C-alpha cells in the first residue's frame, strides 16, 4: 500500500513539474504559411508565443523581427535562439511578455522592399496583407505603442525603412548591423544588385526613386525631424562589422537633426554571436516602449 502511495505521489509531482515548466516556456512555430495575392505565392513565417499564451485570453504587444540576406523565417529561431533568449528575458523581468513575428523575405525575390520596377511588392505585402493577417490570427494589441520592429543586416535595413516609412505604426525600431541602403545615388544600383542577389533591370529614373525611398541617410535628411522622432531608436553595429560606415553616418545624421536615439558600437563582427548578444538588449528596449510611464 505504501509503495503504491509513493508511486502515485511521484507521478503527481512529475506532472506538476512538467506543468510548471510549460508555463515558464514560450512556443515557437517556424513553418507557418499565409497566402499572398500581392506576391502571388504562399508566404512562410515563424512566430514566438510567450509563456502562458495558450492558457489566457490576454492580448500581447508584438515585435516584428526581420532576418538577414541568405536566411529565411527560421534564421532567428535556429541561429538567433529566439525561444531561449526571450524566455529568459521574460523570466528575468527584463522584457515584457510579447509575441514575436518573423516573416520570410528570402523566397521569390530577396529583400523587404518593393523593387524599383514595381514588379515585386514585398513592402506592400507586409503592410497590406501580412501585418493585418498576423494581428488578426494572434491576440496582438493593435495600437502603435504596442508594436515594434527590429532586424539584422538586410533586416536591419528593413527595420529602418519600415519605421521611417510608417512612424505612425511603430513605437520603437532596433536595426542591428543594418544595411542602411546605398550611401549615395552613385552606389544605388550596385547596392540594389547585392541585396537583391540579381542584376538590376530598372531605368535610371526608377533607380533614383528607389534610392530616395530606401536609403536611411537620404530619408533622415529629407524627412521632418519630428516625424523621425515619433519612433524610439536603438542602433547597434559591431566595431569590426563591414557595414560600420553606414550605421555611423546614420548616427551622425540623427545627431545633427537632434533626433534622440541609442547608438551602440560593441566588440564584434557581422555574425550570429554578435546578434545573439544583441537580442536581450532589443527585447528590453522595445519593452520600455510597451510599458506605461
Phi, psi and omega per residue, in radians:
X1 nan -0.800 -3.138
X2 -1.085 -0.720 -3.141
X3 -1.091 -0.737 3.129
X4 -1.098 -0.699 3.139
X5 -1.121 -0.744 -3.129
X6 -1.132 -0.718 3.123
X7 -1.106 -0.707 3.115
X8 -1.122 -0.738 3.131
X9 -1.109 -0.763 3.121
X10 -1.092 -0.716 3.121
X11 -1.099 -0.707 3.128
X12 -1.139 -0.739 3.112
X13 -1.118 -0.683 3.117
X14 -1.088 -0.768 3.129
X15 -1.141 -0.681 3.119
X16 -1.124 -0.734 3.129
X17 -1.094 -0.745 3.117
X18 -1.125 -0.652 3.122
X19 -1.160 -0.722 3.112
X20 -1.131 -0.699 3.105
X21 -1.095 -0.724 -3.135
X22 -1.086 -0.636 -3.124
X23 -1.241 -0.419 -3.086
X24 -1.750 0.066 3.124
X25 -2.063 2.401 3.033
X26 -1.402 -2.945 -3.102
X27 -2.445 2.402 3.087
X28 -2.100 2.350 2.984
X29 -2.164 2.158 -2.970
X30 -2.084 0.244 -3.135
X31 -2.362 0.699 3.139
X32 -1.494 2.748 -3.116
X33 -2.396 2.700 2.956
X34 -2.469 2.690 -3.103
X35 -1.614 2.285 3.117
X36 -1.947 2.156 3.017
X37 -1.323 -0.618 -3.094
X38 -1.144 -0.771 -3.124
X39 -1.642 -0.027 3.075
X40 0.935 0.801 -3.123
X41 -2.864 2.885 2.968
X42 -1.428 2.328 -3.103
X43 -1.952 2.324 3.133
X44 -1.576 2.695 3.043
X45 -2.716 2.836 3.061
X46 -2.091 2.701 3.120
X47 -2.474 2.436 2.979
X48 -1.848 2.203 3.057
X49 -1.910 2.313 -3.009
X50 -1.277 2.869 3.088
X51 -0.948 2.380 3.101
X52 1.480 -0.002 -3.090
X53 -1.007 -0.807 -3.064
X54 -1.308 -0.219 -3.098
X55 -1.799 0.110 -3.099
X56 -2.341 3.041 3.061
X57 -2.046 0.153 -3.092
X58 -1.269 2.747 3.052
X59 -1.760 2.722 -2.992
X60 -2.228 2.693 2.937
X61 -1.188 2.885 -3.063
X62 -2.301 2.454 2.988
X63 -2.047 2.122 3.000
X64 -1.549 2.038 -3.010
X65 -1.997 1.993 -2.951
X66 -1.783 2.381 -3.118
X67 -1.470 3.045 3.137
X68 -1.730 3.088 -3.134
X69 -1.087 2.345 3.132
X70 1.630 -0.340 3.028
X71 -1.680 -3.107 3.041
X72 -2.444 -2.756 -3.060
X73 -1.133 -0.243 3.140
X74 -1.570 -0.105 -3.050
X75 -1.014 -0.911 -3.135
X76 -1.189 -0.434 3.110
X77 -1.324 -0.895 -3.035
X78 -1.328 -0.862 -3.018
X79 -1.753 -0.520 -3.128
X80 -1.503 -0.171 3.094
X81 0.921 0.814 -3.050
X82 -1.087 -0.600 -3.142
X83 -1.128 -0.926 -3.104
X84 -1.101 -0.802 -3.044
X85 -1.250 -0.627 3.137
X86 -1.306 -0.731 3.052
X87 -0.967 -0.773 -3.112
X88 -1.143 -0.773 -3.126
X89 -1.099 -0.694 3.108
X90 -1.178 -0.769 3.140
X91 -1.107 -0.634 3.138
X92 -1.332 -0.241 -3.105
X93 1.442 0.180 3.122
X94 -1.553 -0.155 3.072
X95 -2.447 2.556 3.075
X96 -1.457 2.622 3.062
X97 -0.984 2.302 -3.096
X98 -2.594 2.826 2.986
X99 -1.678 2.374 3.116
X100 -2.053 2.183 -3.082
X101 -2.000 2.257 -3.050
X102 -2.198 1.744 -3.118
X103 -1.429 2.778 3.051
X104 -1.591 2.120 3.069
X105 -2.117 0.564 -3.111
X106 -2.049 -0.089 -3.028
X107 -1.831 2.375 -3.129
X108 1.534 -1.135 3.023
X109 -2.645 2.391 -3.042
X110 -1.341 2.358 3.008
X111 2.208 2.848 -3.058
X112 -1.756 0.003 -3.037
X113 -1.919 2.850 2.865
X114 -1.168 2.462 3.117
X115 -1.330 2.944 -3.008
X116 -1.142 -0.431 -3.102
X117 -1.591 -0.183 -3.108
X118 1.421 0.123 -3.127
X119 -1.411 -0.523 3.141
X120 -2.097 1.993 -2.965
X121 -2.022 1.164 -3.081
X122 -1.169 -0.744 -3.120
X123 -1.102 -0.697 3.065
X124 -1.060 -0.764 3.083
X125 -0.995 -0.799 -3.068
X126 -1.052 -0.839 -3.040
X127 -1.493 -0.536 -3.074
X128 -1.598 -0.460 -3.086
X129 -2.105 -0.910 -2.975
X130 -1.199 -0.919 -3.110
X131 -1.056 -0.831 3.079
X132 -1.043 -0.642 -3.128
X133 -1.101 -0.945 -3.043
X134 -1.215 -0.536 -3.115
X135 -1.370 -0.196 2.965
X136 -1.643 -0.595 -3.089
X137 -1.245 -0.588 -3.091
X138 -2.078 2.799 -3.099
X139 -1.396 1.398 -3.066
X140 -1.939 2.318 3.050
X141 -1.203 2.315 -2.969
X142 -1.638 -0.092 -3.120
X143 -1.308 2.642 3.124
X144 -0.908 -0.740 -3.039
X145 -1.122 -0.310 -3.122
X146 -1.838 0.334 -3.123
X147 -2.251 2.313 3.139
X148 -2.407 2.827 3.105
X149 -2.382 2.464 3.105
X150 -2.619 2.858 3.112
X151 3.126 2.920 -3.118
X152 -2.023 2.497 3.045
X153 0.961 -2.000 3.066
X154 -0.988 -0.676 3.093
X155 -1.234 -0.453 3.006
X156 -1.152 -0.704 3.039
X157 -1.094 -0.718 3.068
X158 -1.063 -0.686 3.119
X159 -1.096 -0.788 3.085
X160 -1.001 -0.915 -3.021
X161 -1.169 -0.754 -3.104
X162 -1.099 -0.734 -3.133
X163 -1.276 -0.588 3.101
X164 -1.295 -0.651 3.108
X165 -1.262 -0.530 -3.061
X166 -2.362 1.116 3.118
X167 -1.126 -0.297 3.106
X168 -1.332 -0.172 -3.072
X169 -1.824 -0.405 -3.007
X170 -2.087 2.316 3.083
X171 -1.397 -0.534 -3.133
X172 -2.632 2.740 3.122
X173 -2.460 2.407 -3.066
X174 -2.298 1.448 3.060
X175 -1.326 2.267 3.130
X176 -2.002 2.224 3.110
X177 0.809 0.817 -2.887
X178 -1.288 2.441 2.861
X179 -1.431 1.645 -2.931
X180 -1.334 -0.045 -3.068
X181 1.843 3.021 3.122
X182 -1.036 2.465 -3.130
X183 -1.479 -0.167 3.059
X184 -2.755 2.842 3.107
X185 -1.084 -0.586 -3.130
X186 -1.097 -0.492 -3.118
X187 -1.610 -0.084 -2.931
X188 -1.065 -0.824 -3.069
X189 -1.142 -0.701 3.110
X190 -1.113 -0.761 3.128
X191 -1.091 -0.787 -3.128
X192 -1.087 -0.670 3.132
X193 -1.176 -0.678 -3.119
X194 -1.197 -0.811 -3.128
X195 -1.172 -0.797 -3.097
X196 -1.353 -0.210 3.111
X197 1.045 0.646 3.088
X198 -2.831 2.772 3.115
X199 -1.076 2.615 3.134
X200 -1.620 2.184 -3.111
X201 -1.853 0.016 -3.093
X202 -1.221 2.714 3.043
X203 -1.264 2.919 3.122
X204 -1.064 -0.664 3.131
X205 -1.149 -0.683 3.110
X206 -1.188 -0.684 3.098
X207 -1.083 -0.753 -3.133
X208 -1.124 -0.746 3.124
X209 -1.113 -0.715 3.121
X210 -1.134 -0.735 3.111
X211 -1.049 -0.817 -3.098
X212 -1.130 -0.494 -3.132
X213 -1.536 -0.442 -2.955
X214 -2.167 0.368 2.980
X215 -1.876 2.108 -3.129
X216 -1.040 -0.726 3.139
X217 -1.090 -0.797 -3.136
X218 -1.102 -0.764 -3.106
X219 -1.173 -0.789 -3.129
X220 -1.080 -0.644 3.090
X221 -1.192 -0.595 -3.041
X222 -1.563 -0.507 -3.055
X223 -1.357 2.597 2.968
X224 -1.049 2.396 -3.106
X225 -0.999 -0.621 -3.113
X226 -1.098 -0.532 3.096
X227 -1.201 -0.774 3.131
X228 -1.144 -0.578 -3.117
X229 -1.226 -0.193 3.112
X230 -1.191 -0.268 -3.108
X231 -1.957 2.437 2.971
X232 -1.478 2.269 -2.991
X233 -1.988 2.351 3.013
X234 -2.275 1.936 -3.053
X235 -2.014 2.253 -3.017
X236 -2.430 2.201 3.128
X237 -2.610 2.321 -3.082
X238 -1.194 2.703 -3.115
X239 -1.238 -0.298 3.094
X240 -1.896 0.273 -3.113
X241 -1.422 2.383 -3.128
X242 -1.217 -0.220 3.112
X243 -1.698 0.294 -3.063
X244 -1.032 -0.651 -3.001
X245 -1.118 -0.844 -3.136
X246 -1.068 -0.730 3.135
X247 -1.156 -0.695 3.107
X248 -1.137 -0.712 3.134
X249 -1.161 -0.631 3.061
X250 -1.120 -0.764 3.088
X251 -0.992 -0.810 -3.132
X252 -1.124 -0.743 3.129
X253 -1.069 -0.707 3.109
X254 -1.181 -0.694 3.110
X255 -1.076 -0.753 -3.113
X256 -1.106 -0.564 3.129
X257 -1.651 0.128 3.096
X258 0.988 0.777 3.076
X259 -1.651 2.026 -3.129
X260 -1.058 2.398 3.084
X261 -2.909 2.712 3.002
X262 -1.690 2.290 -3.135
X263 -2.227 2.109 -3.074
X264 -2.100 2.303 2.973
X265 -2.139 1.884 -3.108
X266 -1.910 2.916 3.080
X267 -1.211 2.072 3.123
X268 2.753 3.030 -3.062
X269 -2.153 -2.865 -3.052
X270 -1.568 1.342 -3.062
X271 -2.685 2.995 -3.057
X272 -1.226 -0.458 3.056
X273 -1.016 -0.767 3.137
X274 -1.148 -0.786 -3.037
X275 -1.286 -0.567 3.040
X276 -1.100 -0.679 3.114
X277 -1.216 -0.471 -3.128
X278 -1.370 -0.539 -2.984
X279 -1.011 -0.791 3.112
X280 -1.024 -0.625 3.098
X281 -1.161 -0.705 3.093
X282 -1.072 -0.808 -3.123
X283 -1.060 -0.702 3.101
X284 -1.173 -0.704 -3.105
X285 -1.148 -0.832 -3.120
X286 -1.191 -0.533 3.104
X287 -1.107 -0.588 3.077
X288 -1.046 -0.649 3.099
X289 -1.232 -0.598 -3.121
X290 -1.249 -0.404 -3.048
X291 -1.430 2.783 3.023
X292 -1.554 2.339 3.134
X293 -2.078 nan nan
